[in-house]
């Protein structure tokens, strides 16, 4: 019985070799070679789309099946892989699954699945081949308004990805149920009644665009799927258009020097109000991560108390923000960054007319990200205020 099985195995092997040679000859004469570009064009593959290990580059599309007799390369792939079930299926249907190895480079296996890619890669070209490129050590993009309210003459339009999905009359705005950690229906009605003019927008959801590695923009729904909920939460805290560090690979956190000051006393402006504003400034800037060669402000939705000041435009100012601003100024300029926009070198470090959170801009001129840490110790006029840069140094 063993001898009979051996003879049968040899016969099958010889037959497979014969078929392999036959299809190679037939294919060389009769088939038109597929190229990466022709496959992308014909099957509308999503160049630039983010992908993970084991994802199909076809997404949810049906597998690409080619005519049996015109696809020698795919048949040979099945034979060499000893995929007897696949060969029988191809013989019975007349079609064979495409072998991607002839048109793909790194990051894609012969079945068209993402392979050997850590983190969120993306589909691209590698010369004349298709490839899934692993993320760079750091990937960042910019938050972008994806779903928003647009004030009209009669109410608001709900716009998603540039398309108006619903028009809501003014009388029905009170029934809108959009909300987040930072806004609710009351916020929306206040915006509509007091802050917005026709054409103004109120951001409901943020997507991501202008990626550092050139991948496609992604919708608000895809941000948590690809980069995690932490990214969504971070982007929600900062103004739309802020740079957002989305992915970081192998790096070491290197703390910079700590710079500090104290609140001090200026009773003419109200030391209680000054302490509130100082703490708000720290809240606005603590934890801000600035990607390489990017500019960031502090957080959105941070508010400051006004104190009477005859020398200030409008007769009032957010006194108390200058001590923490001096600590922040010391930390970033010691790092080699320029003086932040909205600041000066005076004791009163924040210029009139600049919001201490969203209006001040810090530019990171390093080739790696940095994080700004700020905190307070104690309370009252002797409260200590501190700032420190944390460098995300890439490992070799």
Secondary structure, DSSP 8 states (H G I E B T S, - for coil): -HHHHHHHHHHHHHHHHHHHHHHHHHHHHH-----HHHHHHHHT--TT-EE-TT-BTTTTS---EEEGGG-HHHHHHHHHTT-HHHHHHHHHHSEEE--GGGTB-TTB-TTSBB-S--SSEEEEEETTEEEEE---SEEEEEEEEEEEEEE-SSEEEEEETTEEEEEEEGGGGGG-----SS--HHHHHHIIIII--TT-EEEEEEEEES-TT----B-HHHHHHHH-HHHHHHHHHB-TT-EEEEEE-SEEEEEEEEEEEE----GGG-HHHHHHHHHHHHHHHTTEEE-TTEEE--BSS-----EE-TTSGGGEE-TTHHHHHHHHHHHHHHTT----BTB-SSSS-B-TTS-TTTT-BEEE-SSS-EEEEEEEES-GGG-EEEEEEEEEEE--
